[in-house]
Amino acid sequence: MFRHKGKSRNFKHNLGIASLLAFVAGIVNVVGFLAIQKLTTNVTGHFALMVEEALKVNFDQTIFYFLYVFFFLLGAFSSNFTIEVTNKITDKYIFILPVFIEVAILTFVGLQSRDFVTQHPNFIAFSLLFSMGLQNSLVTTISSSVVRTTHLTGLFTDLGIEFSQLFFFKSQEQRNKLVSSIKLRITIIVMFFLGGVTAGLVFQAMQIQTLLIASVTLIIGLTVDYISLRMRLTKRGTKQDDE
């Protein structure tokens, strides 16, 4: 899932990473809202509120909403910057470091006490928005903009367009490609929903520690990806030895 980029990726690769990261984003979305009553996976609402507070000449709140947008942007920048720097050193595992950074952030926030969360809601928001900007940039880069996982507005727009295209005559190859794209978008929406439901069900018991489920999910994804790679390399080596 994390090792292929652009044309080397296939539908299975995109489906795997979309399922994993959409589930994580769904968890972060619900935990952020329940813990600090703020949106932590996208910045559309924050941008509108920033303009509203600026018009009210309430500059303290305007700055905070600006920082929400900024930290999402900073996460996206940091993700791609890290990928480019790593790529100059080695072309292997270039997408792994941003995932580890995301795991570190979600784990750190998830281990904070209830009092800390209550007293520092903006710090929690900055951290989660940074991690989601990082994740969205990562998956966008890996999939060449085919997959996005942290917000659903664009997904529903694309899904509506693609459903309408099913009513018009297309070659079988075009229809197969269109159906695959629809399946991918529906998968992202469903996994985002499942992540949110999971977070909602366990939040009362775990509170902010619910984010640890997201961290574990990412670690499992990396582990499965690594084991899959090792198995393929071993199998390939065995075949070469037989020849």
Protein Blocks (a to p, Z undefined) as FASTA:
>chain_A
ZZpghjlpcfklmmmmmmmmmmmmmmmmmmmmmmnopafkbcklmmmmmmmmmmnopakl
mmmmmmmmmmmmmmmmmmmmmmmmmmmmpcghklmmmmmmmmmmmmmmmmpcfklmmmmm
mlmmmmmmmmmmmmmmmmmmmnnomacckbcklmmmmmmmmmmmmmpccdfklmmmmmmm
mmmmmmmmmmmmmmmmmmmmmmmmnmmmlmmmmmmmmmmmmmmmmmmmmmmmmmmmmmmm
mZZ
